[in-house]
Amino acid sequence: MQITIIAGGSRGDVQPYVALGKGLKDAGHAVRILSSDNFHDLVTDYGLDFFTTGGSSQAVAQSLQAHLAQGNMLKILSQMSQASRTQAIQAAEKGLIACQGSDLILGGLSGLFSGQALSEKLGIPLLLAYLVPFTPTSMFPGALTPLPQSPLTRWLNKPSHLLTQQTMWQSFRSADNKARTEVLHIPSASFWGPFSSLKRQKRPVLYGYSPQVLPHPSDWDASQHVTGYWFLEPPAGWEPPVDLVQFLQSGPPPIYIGFGSMSNSEPEEVADMVLRALARTGQRGVLYAGWGGLKKEQLPETVFMTGSVPHSWLFPRMAAIVHHGGVGTTAAGLAAGVPSIITPFFADQPFWGRRVYELGVGPKPIAHRRLTVDNLTQAIERVVSDAEMRKKAASLGERIRAEDGIAQAVKIIEQSQQ
């Protein structure tokens, strides 16, 4: 088959689709990935064909910096909605090129609306493959809503998923319809969005996370598949930086601290907070350089700054992971078998933070805007000293590593086209 995968968002959002694409390629399929320009090398390094949507997802994140720091989902959606008209036109134009001749279009949240429109235009089936739960269920609240998991609010769980769907759709409806009518020359979508149409098609829906982390809800039908995570192995020939290896060998396992592509309006303040918490706890640290605020010459000998290093190699060598709760980093931390401290900004990050806490493999999440030296210090002290938490994290990691989410997903995709 010729398969086009629509993959937008941050590195943590895109990377699982690259992993799935590689799995499909290894199974004999031709795979194209439609994504933003800053992921060109990530895609082509694994032998997949890259098609651009235009622009950079990192630039988008930087433009949302103030709202990201506050974790204000409504303001983030509002600003994204304003920018989406131009992006939707561009995505439709580029998508037409990328999807020509394909047998299947595959996409998640970032490819839901554009993928459905391209599917209608070209007569190519769309298969949805999400990284977060999106099918309504009464078992837990929507991953993109702030509703807590509680017996008292369980009756709101299913409506919260429906609210999530409509909040997303209404934010992008105008842009989607503009792309449909002006570029694709197809009718506008329903006021309520494509959800009913997609449900009627009865196609499989894939979820690229572990059933050990979030089991298949009992009120989902058999078309919904929780396959296991889609992990991307380091590229062939990759070697870790020598200075990082030397640092790791020079003392006990350090604490990893990194916030992925999340911007912070006061990076120097956060950097100082992190260094003080490490000093108070007597822990060594590995800091991801991507979020700024630090220079190597400012660091004590007990702290190492690193650029992008495969989490599958780095995280098992850590004592614990401090991160923002993005789905990719959360998956890598859980698979590594070490505790996680999650400091969520917005979107699905609080959901994964709560889930890590419920599983007993990390303390309660700390909203990033509420992060202090004191509460970070307390969290670090907890994860390095709590033997039961460390045992649970190791056990969960072992079970996750025993899964093969990519093989399961490839099998379902192939069966769907027979």
Buried (B, 14 or more C-beta within 10 A) or exposed (E): BBBBBBBBBBBBBBBBBBBBBBBBBBBEBBBBBBBBBBBBEBBEBBEBBBBBBEBEBBEBBEBBEEBBBBBBBEBBBEBBBEBBBEBBBBBBBBBBEBBEEBEBBBBBBBBBBBBBBBBBBBEBBBBBBBBBBBBBBBBBBBBBBEBEBEEEEBEBBBBBBEBBBBBBBBBBBBBBBBBBEEBBEBEEBEEBBBBEBBBEBEEBBBBBBBBBBBEBBEEBEEBBBBBBBBBBEBEEEEEBEEEBEEBBEEEEBBBBBBBBBBBBEEBEEBBBBBBBBBBBBEBBBBBBBBBEBBEEEEBEEBBBBBEEBBBBBBBBBBBBBBBBBBBBBBBBBBBBBBBBBBBBBBBBBBBBBBBBBBBBBBBBBBBBBEBEBEBBBBBBBBBBEBEEBBEBBBBBBEBBBEBBBBBBBBBBBBEBEE
